[in-house]
Amino acid sequence: MKTPISDQVLNRNVSQVLAAHGLRSPCHITIQTRNGEVTMTGTVLRQQQRDAAGQAVRNVEGVKRIVDRLTIKAPVKQSYEQMPAYVRPLTEDEAAAKAEQAATSEGAPAEPEVEAQKYDKQGKRLKEPTPPNGPVGATAKDNPYGKPSR
């Protein structure tokens, strides 16, 4: 006559078999044992995983009965929409200035002007080329080297 396997040992054996079949990580299966009866609760992604878990548990020594309470829950599809750009919060001074401007101006506050930026294929911002004679409108005081610009 065989010695009955304790619930604790049976629980460990069933968990190891499920892990060996790769059913613990992608699925969320909880095992409870009582007098050789194994209850599986949790979620799996596909019917094939549910069937594989039941078959794997059936082959464990000491399992007398299996109660399958697994539910199939398909993975949530990820949305690949672009996240909104990060906007730096206003400092207290900036917030006060903006509130003051809104209070003194008529109607809605004017939208700030945004300079168009050019980007390369990798998303890096392109630098505007500097004219060969220096920046347009540059004066001698703009030149840190003291030489007049051409």
C-alpha positions in Angstrom: 0.0 0.0 0.0 1.3 3.4 -1.0 1.9 6.1 1.6 -0.4 9.1 1.0 1.3 12.2 -0.1 0.7 15.3 2.1 -1.1 18.2 0.7 2.0 20.4 1.1 4.2 18.0 -0.9 1.5 17.6 -3.5 1.1 21.4 -3.8 4.9 21.8 -4.3 5.0 18.9 -6.9 2.1 20.4 -8.9 3.7 23.9 -8.8 7.0 22.5 -10.1 5.3 20.6 -12.9 3.4 23.7 -14.0 6.7 25.7 -13.9 8.5 23.1 -15.9 5.8 23.3 -18.6 6.2 27.1 -18.7 2.7 27.7 -17.3 3.5 29.8 -14.2 5.0 32.9 -15.7 2.6 33.9 -18.6 -0.4 32.5 -16.7 -1.5 33.3 -13.2 -2.4 30.0 -11.7 -2.9 29.4 -8.0 -2.8 25.8 -6.7 -4.6 24.5 -3.6 -4.6 20.9 -2.5 -6.8 19.0 -0.1 -6.7 15.2 0.4 -5.4 14.7 -3.2 -7.9 17.1 -4.7 -6.1 19.9 -6.7 -7.9 23.1 -7.3 -6.5 25.4 -10.0 -7.7 29.0 -9.9 -6.5 32.1 -11.8 -6.2 33.2 -15.4 -4.6 31.8 -18.6 -4.2 33.5 -22.0 -5.5 30.7 -24.2 -7.5 27.5 -24.1 -4.4 25.5 -25.0 -2.7 26.7 -21.8 -5.7 25.6 -19.7 -5.7 22.2 -21.3 -1.9 21.8 -20.9 -2.2 22.8 -17.2 -4.9 20.2 -16.6 -2.9 17.5 -18.4 0.3 18.3 -16.5 -1.5 18.2 -13.1 -3.2 14.9 -14.0 0.2 13.2 -14.4 1.4 14.2 -10.9 1.6 11.3 -8.5 -1.0 11.6 -5.7 -3.5 13.7 -7.6 -7.0 12.1 -7.2 -9.2 14.8 -8.6 -8.8 18.2 -10.4 -11.1 21.1 -10.0 -10.4 23.5 -12.9 -11.5 27.1 -12.1 -9.2 28.7 -14.6 -10.5 31.6 -16.7 -9.3 32.6 -20.1 -8.3 36.2 -20.3 -6.8 37.4 -23.5 -4.0 40.0 -23.2 -5.0 43.6 -23.4 -3.9 45.2 -26.7 -1.4 47.9 -26.3 -2.1 51.3 -27.8 0.8 52.6 -29.7 -0.5 56.2 -29.9 2.2 58.8 -29.3 2.2 60.0 -25.7 1.8 63.8 -25.3 5.0 65.7 -25.0 6.2 66.6 -21.5 5.4 70.1 -20.5 7.5 71.6 -17.7 5.4 72.9 -14.9 5.4 76.7 -14.4 7.5 78.1 -11.6 5.6 80.3 -9.1 6.9 83.5 -10.7 5.9 82.3 -14.2 2.4 81.3 -12.9 2.0 84.7 -11.2 3.1 86.5 -14.4 0.7 84.5 -16.5 -2.2 85.1 -14.1 -1.4 88.8 -14.1 -1.2 88.9 -17.9 -4.6 87.1 -18.1 -6.2 89.5 -15.7 -4.9 92.6 -17.6 -5.6 91.4 -21.2 -9.0 91.4 -22.8 -10.5 88.0 -23.7 -8.5 84.8 -23.8 -4.7 84.9 -23.3 -2.8 84.9 -26.5 -1.2 81.6 -27.6 2.6 81.7 -27.4 4.3 81.7 -30.8 6.1 78.4 -31.4 9.1 78.5 -33.8 9.0 75.6 -36.3 11.8 73.1 -35.8 13.3 70.9 -38.4 14.2 67.3 -37.6 16.2 64.5 -39.3 15.0 60.9 -39.8 16.3 59.9 -36.3 14.2 62.7 -34.7 17.3 64.8 -33.9 16.8 68.6 -34.2 18.7 70.0 -37.2 20.8 73.1 -36.6 20.3 76.1 -38.9 23.4 76.8 -41.0 25.2 79.9 -40.0 25.9 82.3 -42.9 29.6 82.4 -43.9 29.8 86.1 -42.8 28.4 85.3 -39.4 24.9 85.7 -38.2 22.7 88.1 -40.0 22.6 91.5 -38.3 25.7 90.8 -36.2 27.6 93.8 -35.0 31.0 94.3 -33.5 29.6 94.1 -30.0 28.1 90.7 -30.8 31.5 89.4 -31.7 33.3 88.2 -28.5 36.7 88.4 -30.2 36.6 92.1 -30.9 37.1 91.6 -34.7 34.5 93.2 -36.9 32.4 90.7 -38.8 32.6 90.8 -42.6 
